[in-house]
């Protein structure tokens, strides 16, 4: 299995898409609203930032469409309810859970690494530590074959 980026996938554009998706999911968590309104609000800015707009939309639509299922699947790895998790960390956990469960084309290590970088940038001082613990345990189950292969 290749460890580098897949052909046609620009990792920088994907990183920017994830960052924007975090902001969009966070905004939705705070204010609610319809998915198309949330996407429209951020898509304009997304286009100016030169990011992977298609990936951004998939992440936001996927998280909002599967929120209940994502929250339920994350719960066994949390030490509190999902609603009690900090807003930024909650948004990132939902995005990463969506990627781990629905975007198997993205290696689990990339999902976790990107989640940690994003939370370090936008989250609380030690939020990345919490997110790392949750995602490591979740990935070990949700992507068991891939994780075992990577760990040798």
C-alpha positions in Angstrom: 0.0 0.0 0.0 1.3 3.4 -1.0 1.9 5.9 1.9 2.1 8.9 -0.4 -0.7 11.0 -1.7 -2.9 9.5 -4.3 -2.6 10.7 -7.8 -4.8 13.7 -8.5 -5.2 14.5 -4.8 -3.5 17.7 -3.6 -2.8 17.3 0.1 -2.6 21.1 0.6 -6.0 21.6 -0.9 -7.4 18.8 1.2 -6.0 20.3 4.3 -7.6 23.6 3.5 -10.9 21.8 2.8 -10.7 20.1 6.2 -10.0 23.4 7.9 -13.0 25.1 6.2 -15.1 22.0 7.0 -14.2 22.4 10.7 -15.3 26.0 10.6 -18.6 25.1 8.8 -19.4 22.2 11.1 -18.6 24.4 14.1 -20.8 27.2 12.8 -23.6 24.6 12.3 -23.2 23.2 15.8 -23.5 26.7 17.3 -26.4 28.0 15.2 -28.0 25.1 13.4 -29.4 25.7 10.0 -29.7 23.8 6.7 -26.7 22.1 5.2 -27.0 24.1 1.9 -26.9 27.4 3.8 -23.9 26.3 5.8 -22.1 25.2 2.7 -23.0 28.3 0.7 -21.8 30.5 3.5 -18.3 28.8 3.5 -18.1 27.8 -0.2 -17.6 31.4 -1.3 -14.6 31.8 1.1 -13.5 28.3 0.2 -13.1 29.2 -3.5 -11.0 32.2 -2.6 -8.7 30.1 -0.4 -8.1 27.7 -3.3 -9.1 24.5 -1.6 -10.7 21.2 -2.6 -14.3 22.5 -2.8 -15.7 19.0 -3.6 -14.0 17.5 -0.6 -15.2 20.3 1.6 -18.8 19.8 0.6 -18.5 16.0 1.0 -17.2 16.4 4.5 -19.8 18.9 5.6 -22.8 17.1 3.9 -21.5 13.8 5.2 -21.1 15.0 8.8 -24.5 16.7 8.9 -26.3 13.8 7.2 -24.7 11.1 9.4 -24.4 13.1 12.7 -26.5 10.8 14.8 -24.6 7.7 13.6 -21.2 9.4 13.9 -22.0 10.5 17.5 -23.2 7.1 18.5 -20.1 5.4 17.0 -17.8 7.9 18.8 -19.5 7.6 22.2 -17.7 4.4 23.3 -14.3 6.2 22.9 -15.4 9.3 24.9 -15.2 9.9 28.6 -18.3 12.2 28.5 -21.2 12.7 26.2 -20.5 14.1 22.8 -22.4 17.3 23.7 -20.0 17.9 26.6 -16.9 17.8 24.3 -15.5 21.2 23.4 -17.2 22.6 20.3 -14.0 22.6 18.1 -13.0 19.1 19.2 -16.5 17.8 18.7 -16.6 19.2 15.2 -13.2 17.7 14.4 -14.1 14.3 15.9 -17.3 14.2 13.7 -15.3 15.1 10.6 -12.6 12.5 11.3 -15.2 9.9 12.2 -16.9 10.6 8.9 -13.6 10.2 7.0 -12.6 7.0 8.9 -16.0 5.4 8.2 -17.0 6.8 4.8 -13.8 7.9 3.1 -11.8 4.7 3.1 -9.8 6.1 0.2 -8.1 8.3 2.8 -5.5 6.4 4.9 -6.4 6.4 8.6 -3.0 8.0 9.5 -3.8 10.9 7.2 -7.2 11.4 8.9 -5.7 11.4 12.4 -2.7 13.5 11.5 -4.9 16.1 9.8 -7.4 16.1 12.7 -4.6 16.7 15.1 -3.0 19.6 13.1 -6.3 21.2 12.7 -7.3 21.0 16.4 -3.8 22.3 17.4 -4.5 25.3 15.3 -8.1 26.0 16.3 -8.8 24.1 19.5 -8.0 24.4 23.1 -4.4 24.0 24.3 -4.6 20.3 25.0 -7.6 19.5 22.7 -5.4 17.6 20.3 -4.3 15.1 23.0 -8.0 14.2 23.7 -8.8 14.0 19.9 -5.7 11.8 19.4 -6.8 9.3 22.1 -10.3 9.0 20.8 -9.3 8.7 17.1 -6.5 6.2 17.8 -8.9 3.8 19.6 -11.7 4.3 17.1 -9.4 3.7 14.1 -8.1 0.6 15.7 -11.6 -0.8 15.5 -13.1 0.9 12.4 -10.0 0.3 10.3 -8.6 -2.7 12.1 -7.1 -4.4 9.0 -5.4 -1.2 7.9 -4.1 -0.4 11.4 -2.8 -3.9 11.9 -1.0 -3.8 8.5 0.6 -0.4 9.4 1.8 -1.6 12.8 3.3 -4.7 11.3 
